């Protein structure tokens, strides 16, 4: 069981061909942008899908169509707190958690001053989105294996939003990171347990942490290191690595 999506590989529409499997790309976009929400056939955006298949929309255009749809609005805006809405926008469109309270405040101002559509567009039209995904890559979790611009500060926060990736983002309408962001404190990794309906009994398990840091005496040479720790030691080891300036590459169960 991988605790972090280290093997997530971005899906890209490289060239339009008659035999291109557009259905795979369409379903991947729905899964990412709608946060694994259960999608009925009647919920599908048939006009946007048709425009995408015909080449009138890029992947980015299709992502925008879903984000601007009444379906997305009903799932993540109308019944959620404003903080939760912004958390989900960061996750769905940028593949990461909000970086800090300043970013939350910025998006609150965008929505309050310019409205819903401008808030959605602020992610999809951003330089960050363009650099990470461009026109034809489906947004996905930003990890060390697929996107080296992910900041260390966001590692645990992003994991907190993607924890239980197979579950739906519609299971709660409450923000997960509001207190951590407001206090600018690190977000601990918390594993699901049997009582919460998640993975049972992790206390007896061990985990492998892969990290990279500058070698002693060299600012430009990076060295990869691997640490095997018990569950009880995991959070302490992560904090220790962060304090020494190491960048965590992956955490997996062994």
N, C-alpha and C positions, 0 to 999 in steps of 0.2 A: 504494500500500500504506500503510495507516494503522498507525503504530506504537503508537498508544494508542487505545482504543475511544471516540473523541470523539463518535461518532454513535450510541452505544448509547442507545436510548430504552426506558424501563421499560414493561413490558406490564402493564396493569391490567384486572382484571375489574370493569367499572363497574356493570353491571347484568345480572342473569340473564334471558336471553331464550331462547325456544325455538330460535332459529336461531344462538345463540352458538356460536362455534367453540371448544369446550372442548379439542379435541384439540391446537390450537396452544398453548394455555396449559399443558396437561399436559406436552407435549413440551418446552416452554421451561423448565418447572420441573425436569424430569428432567435436561436439559442443564446447567443452572446448579448444581443441588444435587449431581449426580453428576460434575461436572467433565468433561463430554464423554466419559464412559466409554461404551463400546459397550454398548447395552442390547438384550438379546434379548427377544422377546415373553414368554417364560416368566419374565423378571425383573420385569415390570411389576407394580405393586401394584394388582391389580384391585379389591380391596375399597375401598382408599383412593380410587382413581379414581372408582368408582361413588358413593361418599359425596360427593365433590367435585362431580360432575356433578349430583347430586340436591340440592345446596345444604346438605348436612349438614356439609361442611367448607369453610372459607374457603381462599384461596390459602395463607395462613399455616399453616392446619391441614394442608394437603396437603404443604407443605414440611416440617412437623414429622414427618408420617407417614414420609416418605422418610428423614429424618435419623435417626429411631428404628428404622428397618428393619434387618433382618439383612443386606440387600444393602449399605447404606451402611456398616454396621459391618464387613463383610467386606472392602470395598474400601479403607477409609481408617483403620481402627482396628487390626484384627487383624494386619495385615502391615506396619504403619508405625510409625515412632518416635513417641513422644508429642508431640514438637515438630512433626513433619510433620502429625499428626492435628489439632493446634490451628491450624496454618497453613491447612490445608484447610477447617476449620470457619469460620475468619474469612472466607476467600474465598467459600465456598459460601453461607453464611448472611448475611454482612454486606457482601459485595462488595468487600472490601479485604484488605490484608495486616495482620498483627498490628502494632500501633503501637510497642510497645517490649517489653523484657524483663519489665516489671512485669505487662503484660497476659498474657504467656505464663505467668508464675508464678501468676497468679490462676486461670487455667483449669486448670493442673496441680493446684492445691489443690481446685478444684471436683470434678475427676474423682476424685482420691485420696480425698476425704472423702465425696462424695455419689454417685459412680458415673457410668456412661456416660450414662444418660438425663438426669441433671441437667446434665451438661456440654453436651449438645445443646440443652436447654431454655434454658440461660443466654444463648445467642445469640438464639434466636427470641423469648424473652420479654423481651429487653432494651429499654430505652428507645430505644437507637440503632436497633434494628430497627424499632420502632414508628414512629419519626420518619421513617425512610428509606423504609419499604415499607408499613407498616400491615397491614391484614388482607388486602388484595386486590391488591397489587402483587407481581409476581414479583421476587425478589432478582436483582440484576444488578451488573456492575462499576460501582463508584462513581467517576464522573468529573466534571470541572468542568462538563460540559454537562448532566448530569442530576442532580447532587447536590452542592450547594455547601458541604456540611459536611465534605468530604474534606480532611484536613489536608495541608499541604505535605510534612511529614516522611514521609508514607506514599506519596508519588507514585511514587518509584522502586521502593519495596518492593512496592507493588501491581502495578506493571508487571512486576516480576520474576516474580510468581506467574501473571500472565495472558499472559506472553510465549508466543507460539505458541498463540493462543487456540483454534485448530482442533485441537490435540493434546489427548490425554487426561491428566487428573491422575493416572491410574493408572500412567503410564509410569515413575514413580520413587516409592520409599517413603521417601526421605531429605528432611529439611528443607532448604529453600533459604536461609533467612534466619537460621539459628541463630547464626552467628558475628557477623553485623552487629548483630543485636539484643542479643546478650550484651555486645558492645563499644560499643554505642550509636554506631555509625558509619554514615555514609550508604551506601546501596546503589547501586553504579554500574549504569547501563544497559548491558547486554552483549547484543550482537546475535548471532543464530545465524549460523553459517557453513557452508560446504559440507561440511567434515569432520564436523560434528556432525549433518548431515542436515537443517539448517535452510535459511534463505534464503541463496543463494550470493552471495558477493562484495559486501559493502556498503561497502567502504573507499572506493570511488570515488563514492559517492552523497552527496547534499546533503539537509539536513533543515530544515524550517521550524518554529521554536519560537514559539508565541503565548503571551504572558504579560501579566499585569496587575500594576500597582503604584501606590502612592500618588504623586500628582504632587508635584513639588517645591513647598514652601510651602503645601501643603494636605494635611491628614491625612484628609480625608473624600472627596476627589476621586480617583477611580481612572482611570488611563490604560492603554489597551491598546497593547502593543508587539509587533512581529514581527521575528524575527531569522532570517536564512538562513545556515546554517553547514555546513561540510564534516563528514563523519563523524568525522574526527580531532579536531575542535574541539567535538564535541557534549557530551561529559561535562564539559569545562571550562566551557562556557557555562551548562550547567544548574547547576553548583555556584556560578558567579558570580551567577546570578539569585537562587538561594536565599540567598546571603550578603547581597544587597541588599534582601531582604524581598519580592521579587516572587513571585507565585503563577503557576505554569505552567498554562496552559489546555489546550494540546495540543502534540504533536510529530508531524509528518507528513513523509513523504518527498516530495521535490519533484523 
